[in-house]
């Protein structure tokens, strides 16, 4: 199942997410889905951020400090 929904050949219109629940410490599929409107999708898993002047930055973790992640 494609989670990036398109309008036409290449334009992104939404991202389809599946709701899960936790059972014995593991995420389990519920079969329920939600679409979130989007025009751009960026793949960034596994990349380390870089500092930007004037923005707080945790250089050890490579992230901008934040709450609720």
Phi, psi and omega per residue, in radians:
X1 nan 2.315 -3.112
X2 -1.466 2.202 -3.122
X3 -1.601 -0.244 3.051
X4 -1.743 1.987 -3.088
X5 -1.648 2.373 -3.027
X6 -2.037 2.705 2.962
X7 -2.019 1.770 -3.049
X8 1.639 -2.787 -3.064
X9 -1.250 -0.675 -3.019
X10 -2.358 -0.327 -3.072
X11 -1.238 2.275 3.108
X12 -1.457 2.384 3.079
X13 -2.056 -0.450 -3.109
X14 -2.901 2.914 3.017
X15 -2.091 2.318 -3.123
X16 -1.734 2.141 -3.107
X17 -2.019 2.492 3.060
X18 -1.756 2.325 3.074
X19 -1.319 2.499 3.115
X20 -2.232 2.944 3.006
X21 -2.342 2.746 -3.100
X22 -1.661 2.188 3.089
X23 -2.272 2.098 -3.123
X24 0.923 0.703 3.088
X25 1.373 0.139 -3.129
X26 -2.164 2.559 3.078
X27 -1.311 2.283 -3.120
X28 -2.174 2.382 -3.140
X29 -1.060 2.465 3.053
X30 -1.874 -0.234 -3.071
X31 1.414 0.026 3.101
X32 -1.705 2.405 -3.100
X33 -2.183 2.721 3.096
X34 -2.420 2.433 3.080
X35 -1.834 2.318 3.103
X36 -2.012 2.111 -3.130
X37 -1.033 2.427 3.138
X38 -2.709 2.598 3.053
X39 -1.988 -0.311 -3.119
X40 -2.415 2.436 3.056
X41 -2.213 2.194 3.131
X42 -2.001 2.333 3.067
X43 -1.698 2.081 -3.070
X44 -2.422 0.236 -3.134
X45 -1.160 2.245 3.085
X46 1.612 -0.026 3.127
X47 -1.659 2.640 3.134
X48 -1.857 2.298 -3.105
X49 -1.233 2.871 3.081
X50 -2.069 2.600 3.137
X51 -1.185 2.547 3.063
X52 -2.135 2.302 -3.128
X53 -0.909 2.290 3.077
X54 1.491 -0.016 -3.132
X55 -2.011 2.272 3.101
X56 -0.979 2.480 -3.081
X57 -2.584 2.338 3.058
X58 -1.701 1.717 -3.040
X59 -1.197 -0.464 3.114
X60 -1.166 -0.788 -3.132
X61 -1.547 -0.320 -3.128
X62 1.291 0.596 -3.097
X63 -2.393 2.805 2.970
X64 -1.452 2.145 3.137
X65 -0.991 2.401 -3.121
X66 -2.689 2.940 3.054
X67 -1.897 2.498 3.079
X68 1.121 0.390 2.938
X69 0.817 nan nan
